[in-house]
Amino acid sequence: MATIKLTDANFDETIGEGITLVDFWAEWCGPCKMIAPVLEEISNEINAVKIGKLDVDSNPVSASKYGIRSIPSLYLFKDGEIIDKIIGGVPKQVIVATLNKHL
């Protein structure tokens, strides 16, 4: 399953059901670009989790709602509620371990 492009319009609907990892990112962010292919890999390996990407510059409402101050910020939602967070660029094994804790 590929990553989902999130917007302010589809954000709440997308995270509302099941487990969703949201990558809050921006085009100008170097660490965000480094983590993007890792998230694509994970989206193909762990089918129990939806992975969405929200460009904070294009979608300020959702970014503001969750108080995003630094990117990349990975927020893990279950049925619309935040259950975990990873802030900053981290290795793939850290992301996978965090996801596995909640599956």
NORKA-V222633 format. One record per residue. RES is the residue in one letter. SS is DSSP state (~ for helix, > for strand, _ for the rest). Layout:
BEGIN
RES & SS
RES & SS
END
This chain:
BEGIN
M & _
A & _
T & _
I & >
K & >
L & >
T & _
D & _
A & _
N & _
F & ~
D & ~
E & ~
T & ~
I & ~
G & _
E & _
G & _
I & >
T & >
L & >
V & >
D & >
F & >
W & >
A & _
E & _
W & _
C & _
G & ~
P & ~
C & ~
K & ~
M & ~
I & ~
A & ~
P & ~
V & ~
L & ~
E & ~
E & ~
I & ~
S & ~
N & ~
E & ~
I & _
N & _
A & _
V & >
K & >
I & >
G & >
K & >
L & >
D & >
V & _
D & _
S & _
N & _
P & ~
V & ~
S & ~
A & ~
S & ~
K & ~
Y & _
G & _
I & _
R & _
S & _
I & _
P & _
S & >
L & >
Y & >
L & >
F & >
K & >
D & _
G & _
E & >
I & >
I & >
D & >
K & >
I & >
I & >
G & _
G & _
V & _
P & _
K & ~
Q & ~
V & ~
I & ~
V & ~
A & ~
T & ~
L & ~
N & ~
K & ~
H & _
L & _
END
